[in-house]
Amino acid sequence: MPDPSAPVPASSSAVFTDTVCRLRKAGCVFAEDEAGILLSAAHADRDLAAMVERRAAGVPLEHVVGWAVFRGRRIAVDPGVFVPRRRTEFLVGRAVGLAPARPVVLDVCCGSGALGAALAAACPGAELYAADADPAAVSCARRNVAEFAGRVYEGDLFEPLPRTLRGRVDVLLANVPYVPSGEIGLLPGEARDHEARAALDGGPDGLATLRRVSASARDWLAPGGCLFFETSGRQAAVAAEAAAGGGLRVRTAADEESGATVVIATAPPTD
């Protein structure tokens, strides 16, 4: 859903009304909110017309305006980059609640870097690292974490990270893809047609990337450090088993309002 705090022009405005009508015809559920955002983002009538046309054609609003709101922050989102979901705010909230002071944070499969940036904003002094295999996502994430002196690496999961980070991570955020390959075609067109497939496709049962993260997580976590990842409710039990198989102590948390299910896997303390 668009940011409800965005300025919305008066409903009597002819331009606003026309924009709402065009968005409604295109099937946009939150047409009034989206119209307000588009009008506030457009620099001229020509810009607005082009933006409305793209949105009406099914391009995600966040890609049209170039940003998404996540935990109250504007996050830059370039075309093709995974749009951070509001339900994932629940995961970050759990991570904030368990993070120590000045945590070492690692965000793998970082996409736009929204999770790492949001956690660093809530944890002053955080030492932030992130990684993604998609060059477009890496470029986007670097802009979003710059104010926290975050470092973003391009490559597969842990492969591009400095070895000196091993055993030091207090909070490992892994918003991995978890849609089963056979269900990609069932996703809304906004995701299916405009986000990188690698950010959505989790393999035959949706948990292929998660298993890879879980197998290596303990090597990177500090004693007592936590891995956080999101999954669907129906996948939660198998996902938790995968994390436990990596030698981590596992529990799950769910938020009925947002529909989010989060697995929290903790590295054992030192003896």
C-alpha positions in Angstrom: 0.0 0.0 0.0 1.3 3.5 -0.8 2.5 5.8 2.0 -0.6 7.2 3.6 1.4 10.2 4.9 2.2 11.4 1.4 0.6 14.8 0.5 -2.7 14.4 -1.4 -4.0 17.3 -3.4 -7.6 18.5 -2.8 -10.1 16.1 -4.2 -11.7 19.0 -6.2 -8.6 19.3 -8.3 -9.4 18.4 -11.9 -6.0 16.8 -12.4 -6.2 14.8 -9.3 -9.7 13.6 -10.1 -8.7 12.6 -13.6 -5.6 10.8 -12.3 -7.7 8.9 -9.8 -10.2 7.8 -12.5 -7.4 6.6 -14.8 -5.8 4.6 -12.0 -9.2 3.1 -10.9 -9.8 2.0 -14.5 -6.5 0.3 -14.5 -7.5 -1.6 -11.3 -5.4 0.2 -8.7 -7.0 -0.5 -5.3 -5.5 2.6 -3.6 -6.2 5.0 -6.5 -6.6 8.2 -4.4 -3.4 7.6 -2.4 -1.4 6.7 -5.5 -2.7 9.7 -7.3 -1.5 11.9 -4.5 1.9 10.3 -4.6 2.2 10.6 -8.4 1.2 14.3 -8.3 3.7 15.1 -5.6 6.5 13.3 -7.5 5.8 14.8 -10.9 7.7 17.9 -11.9 5.5 18.8 -14.8 2.3 17.8 -16.5 4.3 15.9 -19.0 6.0 13.9 -16.2 2.7 13.2 -14.6 1.1 11.9 -17.8 4.1 9.5 -18.4 4.0 8.3 -14.8 0.3 7.6 -14.8 0.6 5.8 -18.1 3.4 3.5 -16.6 1.4 2.9 -13.5 -1.8 2.1 -15.4 0.3 -0.4 -17.5 1.1 -2.3 -14.3 4.5 -0.9 -13.4 4.8 -0.9 -9.6 4.2 2.5 -8.1 7.6 2.3 -6.3 9.4 1.8 -9.6 7.4 4.7 -11.2 8.3 7.2 -8.4 11.7 5.7 -7.5 11.1 5.0 -3.9 9.2 3.0 -1.3 8.3 3.7 2.3 9.7 1.1 4.8 9.5 1.6 8.6 8.9 5.3 8.0 11.9 5.8 5.7 12.1 6.5 2.0 14.0 3.8 0.3 15.3 4.2 -3.2 14.0 1.5 -5.5 15.3 1.3 -9.1 13.5 -0.4 -11.9 13.8 -4.2 -11.6 14.8 -4.1 -8.0 12.7 -6.0 -5.5 10.2 -3.7 -3.7 10.4 -4.0 0.1 7.1 -5.3 1.5 5.4 -3.7 4.4 5.0 -7.1 6.1 8.8 -7.4 6.3 8.7 -4.5 8.8 7.7 -7.2 11.3 11.0 -9.0 10.8 13.0 -5.8 11.3 11.1 -5.0 14.4 12.0 -8.4 15.9 15.6 -7.9 14.9 15.7 -4.5 16.6 14.2 -6.0 19.7 17.0 -8.6 20.0 20.0 -6.6 18.7 22.7 -5.7 21.2 24.1 -2.2 21.5 26.1 -1.1 18.4 25.5 -4.4 16.6 27.4 -5.9 13.7 24.6 -6.3 11.0 24.7 -8.3 7.8 22.0 -8.1 5.2 22.2 -10.9 2.6 20.0 -11.0 -0.5 19.7 -7.3 0.5 17.9 -6.0 -2.6 17.4 -2.3 -2.1 19.1 -2.5 1.3 15.8 -1.6 3.0 16.2 -4.0 5.9 19.7 -3.1 6.8 19.1 0.6 6.5 16.0 0.3 8.7 17.8 -1.7 11.4 20.8 0.7 11.4 18.4 3.6 11.8 17.0 2.0 14.9 20.3 0.9 16.3 22.8 3.8 16.5 26.4 2.8 16.0 25.5 -0.3 14.0 28.3 -1.7 11.8 26.4 -2.5 8.6 27.3 -4.9 5.7 25.1 -6.1 2.9 25.4 -8.3 -0.2 23.4 -9.2 -3.3 24.1 -10.9 -6.6 22.1 -8.4 -8.7 24.2 -5.4 -9.8 21.1 -3.2 -10.0 20.2 -4.1 -6.4 23.8 -3.4 -5.2 23.8 0.0 -6.8 20.5 0.8 -5.2 21.5 -0.5 -1.7 24.7 1.5 -1.7 22.6 4.7 -1.9 20.2 3.6 0.8 22.9 2.6 3.4 25.3 5.4 2.7 24.2 7.5 5.6 25.1 4.6 8.0 28.5 4.0 6.3 27.2 0.7 5.2 29.3 -1.5 2.9 27.6 -3.4 0.1 29.2 -6.3 -1.8 28.2 -7.8 -5.1 28.1 -11.6 -5.2 26.4 -14.8 -4.1 25.3 -14.8 -0.5 28.4 -14.8 1.7 31.0 -15.3 -1.1 31.9 -11.6 -1.6 32.2 -10.7 2.1 35.4 -10.0 3.9 36.7 -13.0 5.8 37.3 -10.8 8.8 33.5 -10.6 9.3 33.3 -14.4 10.1 32.1 -15.0 13.6 31.3 -11.4 14.3 27.7 -10.9 13.1 25.1 -10.1 15.7 22.2 -9.7 13.4 22.0 -11.6 10.1 19.0 -10.5 8.0 18.2 -12.8 5.1 15.1 -11.8 3.2 15.7 -14.7 0.8 13.3 -15.6 -2.1 10.8 -18.2 -0.9 8.2 -18.5 -3.7 8.2 -22.1 -5.1 9.3 -22.0 -8.8 6.0 -23.5 -9.9 4.0 -20.7 -8.2 5.9 -17.7 -9.8 3.2 -17.5 -12.4 0.5 -17.0 -9.7 2.1 -13.8 -8.4 0.6 -10.4 -9.1 1.9 -9.0 -12.4 3.7 -6.1 -10.6 6.1 -8.6 -9.0 6.1 -11.3 -11.7 6.8 -8.9 -14.6 8.8 -6.1 -13.0 11.0 -7.6 -10.3 14.1 -9.8 -10.8 13.0 -13.4 -10.8 16.0 -14.3 -8.7 14.5 -12.1 -5.9 11.3 -14.2 -6.0 12.1 -17.8 -7.0 13.1 -20.0 -4.1 13.4 -23.2 -6.1 11.1 -26.3 -6.2 9.8 -25.9 -2.7 10.7 -22.2 -2.2 13.4 -23.0 0.4 16.5 -23.6 -1.7 18.2 -20.3 -0.9 17.2 -20.5 2.7 19.0 -23.9 3.0 22.2 -22.4 1.6 22.0 -19.5 4.1 21.3 -21.8 7.0 24.2 -24.1 6.2 26.7 -21.3 6.4 25.0 -18.9 8.9 26.7 -20.3 12.1 30.2 -19.6 10.6 29.3 -15.9 10.3 27.3 -15.4 13.5 28.8 -14.3 16.7 28.0 -16.4 19.8 24.4 -15.6 20.5 23.9 -13.9 17.2 20.6 -14.3 15.4 19.6 -15.1 11.8 16.2 -13.6 10.8 14.3 -14.7 7.7 10.7 -14.5 6.4 8.7 -17.4 5.0 5.1 -18.3 4.5 3.1 -19.9 7.2 2.8 -23.2 5.4 6.6 -23.3 4.9 7.5 -22.3 8.4 8.0 -25.8 9.9 10.3 -27.0 7.1 12.1 -23.7 7.1 12.7 -23.9 10.8 14.1 -27.5 10.4 16.5 -26.2 7.8 17.8 -23.5 10.1 18.1 -26.0 13.0 20.1 -28.3 10.7 22.7 -25.6 10.5 23.3 -25.9 14.3 21.1 -23.0 15.3 18.4 -22.8 18.0 15.1 -21.9 16.3 11.8 -20.3 17.1 9.1 -18.7 14.9 7.1 -15.5 15.3 4.0 -14.5 13.4 2.0 -11.3 12.9 -1.7 -11.8 12.1 -2.3 -8.3 11.0 0.4 -8.2 8.3 0.4 -11.9 7.6 4.2 -12.1 8.2 5.9 -15.3 9.5 9.5 -14.9 10.7 12.0 -17.6 11.7 14.6 -16.5 14.3 17.6 -18.8 14.5 20.2 -18.2 17.3 23.8 -19.3 17.3 24.7 -21.1 20.6 26.8 -19.2 23.1 30.4 -20.1 23.6 31.1 -22.8 26.3 
